[in-house]
Amino acid sequence: MSREKIKLFDNNLNEQIESDRIVISKRGFYVYYNKPNRGSKSLIIHNHTCGDCFYGIGKQTQSKPGRNGVWIGSTNSVESLQKIINDIFGEKASLCSCCL
């Protein structure tokens, strides 16, 4: 799904509808950790409306979380996610060039 379609979807969420409230609770910032490719790929922070992230589900909606990688988040700010990344991995993540 394109970033524009995701933003339109996000803007049309209604807090009065229970299923929408669940999606709204997933808003924030995420980082994807891919253990098999950890040596060759850097950690990148994404917004929930990014086409790569899509509320921490990712582009591969049929994949099994944790098999190769996992989305970490959501957090309310980039700074809080950077702190988590630094505490866990001892490094700083870069920001997605598409969404941040």
Residue pairs with C-beta under 8 A, 6 or more apart in sequence:
1 9
1 51
1 54
2 51
3 49
3 50
3 51
3 98
3 99
6 49
6 50
6 51
6 54
7 49
10 27
10 48
10 49
13 20
13 23
13 24
14 20
15 21
15 24
23 55
26 48
26 55
26 56
26 74
27 48
27 55
27 74
28 47
28 48
28 73
28 74
28 75
28 76
29 45
29 46
29 47
29 48
29 73
29 74
29 75
29 76
29 77
29 78
29 80
29 81
30 45
30 46
30 48
30 53
30 56
30 71
30 72
30 73
30 74
30 81
31 43
31 44
31 45
31 46
31 71
31 72
31 73
31 81
31 85
31 93
32 43
32 44
32 46
32 52
32 53
32 58
32 69
32 70
32 71
32 72
33 43
33 69
33 70
33 71
33 72
34 41
34 68
34 69
35 68
35 69
36 68
36 69
37 68
37 69
42 93
42 94
43 85
43 89
43 91
43 93
43 94
44 93
44 94
44 95
44 96
45 78
45 81
45 82
45 85
45 93
45 94
45 95
45 96
45 100
46 52
46 53
46 96
46 99
46 100
47 53
47 96
47 99
47 100
48 54
48 55
48 56
48 74
49 99
50 96
50 98
50 99
51 59
51 98
51 99
52 58
52 59
52 96
52 98
52 99
53 71
53 96
53 99
54 61
55 74
56 71
56 73
56 74
57 71
58 71
65 71
72 81
72 84
72 85
73 81
75 81
75 84
78 95
78 100
81 93
82 92
82 93
85 91
85 92
85 93
86 92
